[in-house]
Amino acid sequence: MNGGPSGFHNAPVTRAFVISSALFTVFFGIQGRSSKLGLSYLDIFGKLRLWKLIVSVFAFSSTPELMFGLYLLYYFRVFERQIGSNKYSVFILYSVMGSLLFEILALAFLKDPAVNLVTSGPYGLIFASFVPFFFDIPVSTRFRVFGVHFSDKSFIYLAGLQLLLSSWKRSILPGICGILCGSLYHLNVFCIRKAKFPEFITSFFSRLSLPSLGSLPAAPTRNVVGNVPSLTARQVERNYPSPILSTTEPTEDSISTLVSMGFDRNSARQALVQARNDVNVATNILLEAQAH
């Protein structure tokens, strides 16, 4: 499971966030200030170092955290492709602001004088993304190692666990805050999943976005759930030709599963017919067809 086509095709917001996070981390790392970017009770309620709130959203405090964090951010670009860049921008803002609010409330409750009690980095966004990853991304393959069952999603969970425990107590708190925000988003509190930025804002930032190397023109998004391109049967068959088409009508549960991931209903049905009602194969068909 690779999150769809390689690179940042159809994921300009993810690309911008990954680049920003890397630049912030390198900049403060060169200055030797990475270990001082974490939040503490004194920073917020004592010395009022509010600039740390902004920096702590992007810059990681160590190289291992940077490596695992950027890998997870890059993988989770699949959500931007499913719901569209506009709604994904809302998800980022919601996760970042919500997790910061929960972290501030936790600092106010603990009143711990320890310096840098909360580590820096986009933990809120990363661990909020694990909630839709758990509920909406199906397992493609399963295997066993020394009698232990694994799936292709296991590696993402292991990378997240490594990041969660990278700074022990300092990283667990923002991780939990991120999961809480992701859960509220999944529950659609205040109808947040329907929220979108005004078109003039997204149009402005799309002009500022760096061009993707080797990117293909974006597919039209009319009449599509979650801004995922509508795929015709010809596109599906071109990507996954099959000499024998299944005549079995896809089940409503299978179609609903793909629709909940942001795919168009007709495209989901066509992919399920091609995949003989296998949701995992149909998901791969739809993701690969997006790149064409």
N, C-alpha and C positions, 0 to 999 in steps of 0.2 A: 504494500500500500504506500504510494508515493505522493498522495495529495493531488493527483492529476498531472497535467503536462509540466515538464521541468521549467525552471526559471520563474520569472515573475509575470508571465503572460496572464493577462486579465486580473492582475493583482497589484495595481500601482500604489494603493494605500499601504499594503504590506511592505512593498519595496521601500517606500519613503520612511516607514517606521524602522525597518531594519537598518537602513543607512544612517538614520539619525541616532539610533541606539549605539551603533558601532562608532560613529564619530564622537559622540559625547564620551563614551568609555575610553577611547584612545586619547582624547584631549586631556581629560582629567588624570588618566594614567601617566601620561608624559610629565604632567606637573606633580605627580606623586601625591595626589589628593583623593585617589579612588577610595581609600579606606575611611575617609572622613565624610563621605557623602550620605551615609545612612541617617535616618531620622531618629530623634530622641525627644524626650519630654521637654528638656531645656530648650531645644531648638525651636519648638512650636510655642510653648507657653512661657518660656523664660526670656531667651535672647531674640525671639521673633525672627529667626532666620528662614523667612518664607521662601527665599530663592531655592532652598533645598527641596521644596515640594515639587518644583519643576524639574530640577536636575535628577531627583530620585526616580522620576518616571522613566527616564531614558538610560542613564549611565549605570552599568554594572560595576561592582566593586572589585572584581577579580577576573582574571583571564578564563579560568574554568567556567565560571558563571556566564561569561560572555559567550563562550563556545556553545554550551548547552542551551542558553537562552535564545541565541540567534537561530540555532537549529530548530527549536520549537516554534519560534515566530515564523520562520520560513515554511515549516510544514503546515501550520495552521492557516496559510494563505488559501487553503481549500475552502474555508468558510467565506472568504471574500468572493470567490468564484461562484459560490452557491447562492448567496443572498445579494450580491452586487456591492460595488465599492461604496455607494452612498450609505446603505444600511450597515455595512461593516464599519464605516467611519463612526456611525452612531454607537455601534457596539464597543469600539475602542474608547470613545469618549466616556461612555457609560461605565465601562470597566475601570478605566483609569481614575475617574473622579470618584466613583463609588468606593473603590478599594482604598483610595487616599482618605476618604471620610471615615471609613471603618478603622484605618490605622490610627488616625488622629483620636478617635473615640477610645481606642484601645490604650493609646499612650496616656490619655487623660485619666482613664480608669486605673491603670497600673501605677502611674506616677513614679516610674522607676528612674532614678537619677543616672543610670548607666548611659554612657556615651554611645551613640549609634545603635540604639536598641533594635531598630528596624533597618535591614540592609537595603541598599538602593538597587534599582533596576525595574523593568516593566513586569514585575511579578503579578500585579493585578490583572493585566491583559493576558498573560500567559496562562495563569491558572483559571481564569474565567473561561478561557477557550477549552479547557479540559471538560467542562460541563456539556457543551454541544458535541464535543468529540465523543464523549461516553454515550450520549443518547442518540445522536444522529448519524454517526459514521458506522456503517456495518463492518463486520469482520470479513475479510476476503479469504484468508487462509488460516488454517490451524495446523499445529505440529507439536511433537513431543520431544523433549530433551531430558534424558535420564528419567523418564517416566513422568515428568512434569509437563502439563499442557500449557502451550503458548499460542498466541495468535500474532498476526502482523501488527496489531495495535499494542502488543506488549512492549515493544521497543520504545514507543512514544511514552508509555506510562513509566518505564524505567528511566528514561531521560528526565521526565518530570520529577520523579522521586529523587534523582540525583541533584537536580536543581533545588528542590524543596529542602533538602538536607545539607546543601552546600555550605551554609553558614549557621547551621543548627538553629538555635532559637531565633536568631536574627532574620532568617529566611522563612521559617515556618509561619510566623505571624502574617507577613504580607501574602504568603501563599494561601492561607486560610481565608483572608479577606478577599482575595481574587476568586476563590471557589464560591464564596458567599454571593459575590456580585454576579458570577455566571449563573448561579442557581436562580437569582431574582430575575435575570434576563430570560432564562428558560421558562420561568413561570409567567412571563409576560406581565410583570408588575407595572401598573400604570400604562399598559399597552405599549411598552417600550419597543417591542419588536416590529411595530408598525411605523415607528418614527423615522423620518427622513429629513435630511438637510434640504433647504430650498435649492432649486435648480441653479440659481445664479451663483451660489457659493460653490457647489460641486463643479460647475463649469469653469469658474475662476481657477480653482485648484488643479483641475485637469490640464489647464494650459501651463501651469507652473511645473507639472510633473515631468520628470526626466523621461525621455523616450526610451522604451525598452528595446534592447538590442535583439533583433530578429523576431520582434513581436508581430503577430498577425493583426489585421484590422479587427476591431471588436465586432462581435455579432450583434444584430439588432435585438432589442430587449422588449419589443412590444408584446402585450398580452401574455406576459410571462410571470409566473410566480417567483418572487425573489430575484428578478432580473437575471435569471439564467437563460441563455439563448434557447429558443425553441428549435428542436432538431427534427428534421423530416425523416421519414422512413428511409429515403435514399441515402441520407447522411449516415444513419445507423448501419445500413447494410454495407456501405462502402468501407466502414471501419471494421465491421465484423461480418464478412460475408459467410453465409452458411448454405450448403447445398440443400439442407432439409429444414424448412421452417416449421416451428411447432404450431399446431392448430389449437392448442389449449389456450383458452382465454385466461389472461392473468387474473389473479385473485385481487379483490378490492384492498385487502391488507397490504399486499405487495405494492400496489400502485400508491396507496396512501403513504407508505414508508418513503418512497422516492419523492413524492410531492412534498413531504415534510422536510426533506433535505433541500428543497428549493427548485426542483426540476419541474418543468411543465408537464401537466397531466398526460397529454397526448404523446409527448416524447417518452415519458416514463412507460406508458403502455406499449409503445412500439419496441422499446428496448427490452422489456420483459418478454414480449413475444419472441424477439430474436434470441434472448438468453434462456428461453424455455422456463420462464417464471423463476429464475434464479436471481434474487435481489442483488447479490454481490457482483455477479457478472454484469447485470444490467447497470449497476452503478459505474463500473469501469467503462462500459460502452458509452454512457452519457458523458463522463468526464473526458474521455478521449475524443469523442465527437465534438466537444466544445473547441478543441484546438484546430479544427478544420473549418 
